[in-house]
Amino acid sequence: MDWFRMYSEARNDAKIRSLTDSQHRIWFNLLCLVNEQDNRGTVSGYDPELLAIEVSNGDIDALNETVQLLERLRIIEVTDEEITFINFRKRNYDNPSDTPEATRERKRQQRSRQKVEQSLVVTRSHDTYSDTDTDTDTDTNTPLTPLKKKYAEFVSLTNAEHKALVAKLGSEERVRLCIEILDNYKGANGKKYKSDYRAILNWVIKRLEEDEQKSGGKSPPQELTDDEIAMQDLIERMREDGRFNTAPGPGS
């Protein structure tokens, strides 16, 4: 194992900050050394002279002074045979997937999840309105975006938004005309809105009112359906063939 966890909180730890620069260097060198042992976290066969060569440039006095201080601070435990870092195994547990590559991959996946969650928060903030969001078709116990229904090829609204428009405009027919205006505009211009509901409030209603004023307050005539057109053609042919009795009735 050629690496170990070093937590950033160490720089603010009161015990570590109490060490001198020399003692801090010996503490860090001891950490590196115990990580290389078969029994990670512990140096066995404690020999001050040999250990000083490894961690304090051969300075036995500096080593002994630092070891005694670390023991008083309860960072290490010392016996005649071993030096053990008390929390080393707790912070550096053995795990087959606990490699630098695996750690980087976990962090990458975590960042990806965070980006997705942030994106969902932004979407909800655009599509949820506190003054009209009374849609009973969605689960109000979950933070999901209200479901939208397509009212035209390019126009979608939630049930709550549609109800709010009917209440504002006074009839479903006027709402239908607004949807038709917006649908035609988006289809012709390739325009997209984050909220069709807000687009209707912002300018479509004004366009409808202008159209109504031009037509004397009356809604423009609706286009006939295919069935209605076929029926009119049939009636016209029957008139031409004389199938209708056009003679005056009794009492005329």
Secondary structure in CASP SS format (residue, H / E / C, confidence):
PFRMAT SS
TARGET T0000
AUTHOR 0000-0000-0000
METHOD secondary structure of the structure
MODEL  1
M C 1.00
D C 1.00
W C 1.00
F C 1.00
R C 1.00
M C 1.00
Y C 1.00
S H 1.00
E H 1.00
A H 1.00
R H 1.00
N H 1.00
D C 1.00
A H 1.00
K H 1.00
I H 1.00
R H 1.00
S C 1.00
L C 1.00
T C 1.00
D H 1.00
S H 1.00
Q H 1.00
H H 1.00
R H 1.00
I H 1.00
W H 1.00
F H 1.00
N H 1.00
L H 1.00
L H 1.00
C H 1.00
L H 1.00
V H 1.00
N H 1.00
E C 1.00
Q C 1.00
D C 1.00
N C 1.00
R C 1.00
G C 1.00
T E 1.00
V E 1.00
S E 1.00
G C 1.00
Y C 1.00
D C 1.00
P H 1.00
E H 1.00
L H 1.00
L H 1.00
A H 1.00
I H 1.00
E H 1.00
V H 1.00
S C 1.00
N C 1.00
G C 1.00
D C 1.00
I H 1.00
D H 1.00
A H 1.00
L H 1.00
N H 1.00
E H 1.00
T H 1.00
V H 1.00
Q H 1.00
L H 1.00
L H 1.00
E H 1.00
R H 1.00
L C 1.00
R C 1.00
I C 1.00
I E 1.00
E E 1.00
V E 1.00
T C 1.00
D C 1.00
E C 1.00
E E 1.00
I E 1.00
T E 1.00
F E 1.00
I C 1.00
N C 1.00
F H 1.00
R H 1.00
K H 1.00
R H 1.00
N C 1.00
Y C 1.00
D C 1.00
N C 1.00
P C 1.00
S C 1.00
D C 1.00
T C 1.00
P H 1.00
E H 1.00
A H 1.00
T H 1.00
R H 1.00
E H 1.00
R H 1.00
K H 1.00
R H 1.00
Q H 1.00
Q H 1.00
R H 1.00
S H 1.00
R H 1.00
Q H 1.00
K H 1.00
V H 1.00
E H 1.00
Q H 1.00
S H 1.00
L H 1.00
V H 1.00
V H 1.00
T H 1.00
R H 1.00
S H 1.00
H H 1.00
D H 1.00
T C 1.00
Y C 1.00
S C 1.00
D C 1.00
T C 1.00
D C 1.00
T C 1.00
D C 1.00
T C 1.00
D C 1.00
T C 1.00
D C 1.00
T C 1.00
N C 1.00
T C 1.00
P C 1.00
L C 1.00
T C 1.00
P C 1.00
L C 1.00
K E 1.00
K E 1.00
K E 1.00
Y E 1.00
A E 1.00
E C 1.00
F C 1.00
V E 1.00
S E 1.00
L E 1.00
T E 1.00
N H 1.00
A H 1.00
E H 1.00
H H 1.00
K H 1.00
A H 1.00
L H 1.00
V H 1.00
A H 1.00
K H 1.00
L H 1.00
G C 1.00
S C 1.00
E H 1.00
E H 1.00
R H 1.00
V H 1.00
R H 1.00
L H 1.00
C H 1.00
I H 1.00
E H 1.00
I H 1.00
L H 1.00
D H 1.00
N H 1.00
Y H 1.00
K H 1.00
G H 1.00
A H 1.00
N H 1.00
G C 1.00
K C 1.00
K C 1.00
Y C 1.00
K C 1.00
S C 1.00
D H 1.00
Y H 1.00
R H 1.00
A H 1.00
I H 1.00
L H 1.00
N H 1.00
W H 1.00
V H 1.00
I H 1.00
K H 1.00
R H 1.00
L H 1.00
E H 1.00
E H 1.00
D H 1.00
E H 1.00
Q H 1.00
K H 1.00
S C 1.00
G C 1.00
G C 1.00
K C 1.00
S C 1.00
P C 1.00
P C 1.00
Q C 1.00
E C 1.00
L C 1.00
T C 1.00
D H 1.00
D H 1.00
E H 1.00
I H 1.00
A H 1.00
M H 1.00
Q H 1.00
D H 1.00
L H 1.00
I H 1.00
E H 1.00
R H 1.00
M H 1.00
R H 1.00
E H 1.00
D C 1.00
G C 1.00
R C 1.00
F C 1.00
N C 1.00
T C 1.00
A C 1.00
P C 1.00
G C 1.00
P C 1.00
G C 1.00
S C 1.00
END
